[in-house]
Amino acid sequence: MVPLSLLHELFDSLPDAMVLLRVENHHRFRYERASRAAYRSHLFCESHLGKLVGEVHAPEYASYLREKYAYAVQTRKPVIFKDIVHLDNRSLIQEAVVTPVMDGSGNCQYLIAEISHEMDKAAAQRVEATRRIFESFFHGAGERVVRVRNGEHHIDVTDATLRKAMEDGQFFAEYQPLIAPRSGTMLGVEALIRWHHPDAGLIPPIALVSAAEQLGCLVEIDLWMMHRACSAIKQADLLPLHVGVNISAQHLRRKGFVDDVKAILADVAFPADQLVLEITESALMEEMEVALEILHTLRSYGVKFAIDDFGTGYSSLSYLKDLPVDLLKIDRSFIHSVPDDPRSSAIVETISNLGRHLNLLVISEGVETMKQLNFVRNHCDMVQGYIFSRPTSLDELQRQFHSARPGSSDWPRMANRT
C-alpha cells in the first residue's frame, strides 16, 4: 500500500503549477495539495488546502469550477477551460486542464489540474503524465487502509471512513478541566476528540489520531475539533475558561494554518487570547524555521501556545528561550511517581523553576492521588487529572464550572506576556 504522504511529496516536487483535488462526490471537490510552482505563480493560496472549492472562491466562480470538475469525473476525460479570475483587484486570464485520476476499482478519487495565465500546448501531456504516475500507485496498491482495533472489535479505516465520521456526527468532544491547585478555581479546559463508531463503539483516541495521520486527514480533523471546541465553549457561556486544543506537526509546516485559525476564531466570534494551541516538542523540531514564523504570527494575534508532554522530547533550552510559548505541560510520566521517586520530584521542581524564571505557566498532567496533588500544589500553576475530573461532556463541564469558584485571576503572568 502507498502512503498518502509519498503521493504528496511527489506532487510538491512537480515543476509545473498543478493542484490536486480530492473528489468526495460529484459536487464536492476539496483542495488537497499544490505544487511549489503553483504557489509561486500566485494562482493558488496555501489557505485553500483542505477546503472545498465553494469555501475559497466566489459563489459564481465556484459554481463554474464545480461544473467543469463534475464533467471530468462523469466523462472520465480531461477538461480544458479558460476563464477570467479576479486576484488582488485585478483581472487575469486563467487557463486550466483538469484530468481525473481513477483508482483500481474504477472510481475517481482525485482530479489533477494544471493552472496557468497562458496554457501552452504541452500542458495536457504534462497533466496526463502526472495522472499516469498517480494511477500506477493506486492500481498497484489499492486504497490506503488502516486497521483500527477496539478490544475484540476491529475496523478497516480509509480516508473516506474518517470524512464520513465527521459528517455523520460520530466524532465528538470531551473536556478535561485545568484547576488552580491552591484555590480550586477552574481556569481552562483541554478539548479532546472522541470517536464513537456505530459498530466498534468508542475508538481509543490514540488509534484515531494514528489512523488520521497515516491517511493524511489529521489536519482537517484538528481544524474540525478546534472549531467544535471554541463554538461549544462560547455557546455554553464558559468563556472565562481558556480552551486548549492539540495540533499536529503537519500544521507547523504550512503557513495556511494561520489563516485557518483566524477564520475559525472569526466564525465563532471566539477571543483569540482564550485559545491555547498545544504542541509537542518533537513537532516543533521538525520544521523549526517555519514553525517559529507561524507561532510568532498567531501569538501577535493573541493566540497562546503550550508545549505538551514537556520533558519527554528534546527539552532544549536553546529553542525554549526563542519560542513564543506561554505554558509548559509536565508529562504525566514524571507526575506518576512523585513524591516517592526523588528523581521525578527533582525534574518537576526543575521544570517549575524554569517556567517561573521564563515567565511561563506550568501545568501538571495526570494528577490522580492526594500525594501527587500535595506535591505539585507548591510547584505548578495548574493541575489536570482524574483527581479533579476525567474528560467529560459539555453538560457535566458546565455543572462543575458553576459549582466551583470560576475566575481567571490565576493567569496574570500569561495575560502580561508580550
Residue, then its C-alpha position, 0 to 999 in steps of 0.5 A: m500500500v502507498p502512503l498518502s504522504l509519498l503521493h504528496e511529496l511527489f506532487d510538491s516536487l512537480p515543476d509545473a503549477m498543478v493542484l490536486l483535488r480530492v473528489e468526495n462526490h460529484h459536487r464536492f471537490r476539496y483542495e488537497r495539495a499544490s505544487r511549489a510552482a503553483y504557489r509561486s505563480h500566485l494562482f493558488c493560496e496555501s489557505h485553500l488546502g483542505k477546503l472545498v472549492g465553494e469555501v475559497h472562491a466566489p459563489e459564481y466562480a465556484s459554481y463554474l469550477r464545480e461544473k467543469y470538475a463534475y464533467a471530468v469525473q462523469t466523462r472520465k476525460p480531461v477538461i480544458f477551460k479558460d476563464i477570467v479570475h479576479l486576484d488582488n483587484r485585478s483581472l487575469i486570464q486563467e487557463a486550466v486542464v483538469t484530468p481525473v485520476m481513477d483508482g483500481s476499482g474504477n472510481c475517481q478519487y482525485l482530479i489533477a489540474e494544471i493552472s496557468h495565465e497562458m496554457d501552452k500546448a504541452a500542458a495536457q501531456r504534462v497533466e496526463a503524465t502526472r495522472r499516469i504516475f498517480e494511477s500506477f500507485f493506486h492500481g498497484a496498491g489499492e486504497r490506503v487502509v488502516r486497521v483500527r482495533n477496539g478490544e475484540h472489535h476491529i475496523d478497516v479505516t480509509d480516508a473516506t471512513l474518517r470524512k464520513a465520521m465527521e459528517d455523520g456526527q460520530f466524532f465528538a468532544e470531551y473536556q478535561p478541566l485545568i484547576a488552580p491547585r491552591s484555590g480550586t478555581m477552574l481556569g481552562v479546559e483541554a478539548l479532546i476528540r472522541w470517536h464513537h463508531p456505530d459498530a466498534g463503539l468508542i475508538p481509543p483516541i490514540a488509534l484515531v489520531s494514528a489512523a488520521e495521520q497515516l491517511g493524511c486527514l489529521v489536519e482537517i480533523d484538528l481544524w474540525m475539533m478546534h472549531r467544535a471546541c471554541s463554538a461549544i465553549k462560547q455557546a455554553d457561556l464558559l468563556p472565562l475558561h481558556v480552551g486548549v486544543n492539540i495540533s499536529a506537526q503537519h500544521l507547523r509546516r504550512k503557513g495556511f494554518v494561520d489563516d485557518v485559525k483566524a477564520i475559525l476564531a472569526d466564525v465563532a466570534f471566539p477571543a483569540d487570547q482564550l485559545v491555547l494551541e498545544i504542541t509537542e516538542s518533537a513537532l516543533m523540531e521538525e520544521m523549526e524555521v517555519a514553525l517559529e514564523i507561524l507561532h510568532t504570527l498567531r501569538s501577535y494575534g493573541v493566540k497562546f501556545a503550550i508545549d505538551d508532554f514537556g520533558t519527554g522530547y528534546s527539552s532544549l533550552s536553546y529553542l525554549k528561550d526563542l519560542p513564543v510559548d506561554l505554558l509548559k505541560i509536565d508529562r504525566s510520566f514524571i507526575h506518576s511517581v512523585p513524591d516517592d521517586p526523588r528523581s521525578s520530584a527533582i525534574v518537576e521542581t526543575i521544570s517549575n523553576l524554569g517556567r517561573h524564571l521564563n515567565l511561563l505557566v506550568i501545568s501538571e498532567g495526570v494528577e490522580t492521588m492526594k500525594q501527587l496533588n500535595f506535591v505539585r500544589n507548591h510547584c505548578d500553576m495548574v493541575q489536570g487529572y482524574i483527581f479533579s475530573r476525567p474528560t467529560s461532556l459539555d453538560e457535566l463541564q458546565r455543572q462543575f464550572h458553576s459549582a466551583r469558584p470560576g475566575s481567571s485571576d490565576w493567569p496574570r503572568m500569561a495575560n502580561r506576556t508580550 
